[in-house]
Amino acid sequence: MIAPLVYAVGLLALPPLSPADLETVGKRVWQNEADGKVEGLTAWNAGEAFASLGIGHFIWYPAGAKGPFEESFPALLQFLKESGVRLPSWVVLGMPCPWPTRAAFEADSASPKMRELRGLLAATIPQQSLFLAQRLERALPGMLDGLPRERRAMVRARFDRLVASQAGRFALIDYVNFKGEGTKLTERYQGRGWGLLQVLEEMSGEGDVSAFAQSAVVVLTRRVQNAPPERGEQRWLPGWTNRVRAYTR
């Protein structure tokens, strides 16, 4: 059994997530990322330089590959091991993705190694959910750091209001995994970010989950408009906007 996660962000104690809560969050994130399908737990999207693994499609770069997006799968493997999960014998903590290209990854999709990896990921939904929730727990101090006092208070107030409700809490957990904290300078197009910080900054008023979803649509649309044309990000925008609009349901 996984112990409930007790949040402590700044001076605000947040409601704990029980094992049942973690299971629910994990399955919903998995639905968002891969339609809740086991085969979707191991993916490598066309045009990307990395594999996307687990319920949160955590990024895993092969050796020698670099990219602007934060790599998260090695940290998940470390977290799973520290949580007492037995990893496949071929997994060495800190190793790069063993498939060097998307073609090699897809050619190996039915191999024992890939099936073992999917089995591990399908069996650890609560642990992956806890990993996601802890990322949110760590996100706020980094987002507030360096903001002017007035903006810091505004972002904090909106975060606190959202995290106090179940719907808002899920929106924050999902979005920070989906598009990051918004603090990395490499995660910018034409100087504009698309992470959780930008969504919170551009919400109207104190904002509820509906305002968060509306702001996310604006931020994601701007990302696509600012993206290098060769990335073809317009093809992803309908799915992205449907995902964030579902936060209100």
Secondary structure, DSSP 8 states (H G I E B T S, - for coil): ----EEEEETTEEEEEE-HHHHHHHHHHHHHHHHTT-GGGGEE--TT-SSEEETTTTEEE-BTT---SS---HHHHHHHHHHTT----TT--TT--BS--SHHHHHHTTTSHHHHHHHHHHHT-HHHHHHHHHHHHHHHHHHHHTT--HHHHHHHHHHHHHHHTSHHHHHHHHHHHHHH--S--TTS-BTTB--SHHHHHHTSSSS--HHHHHHHHHHHHHHHHHHS-GGG-GGGGHHHHHHHHHGGG-
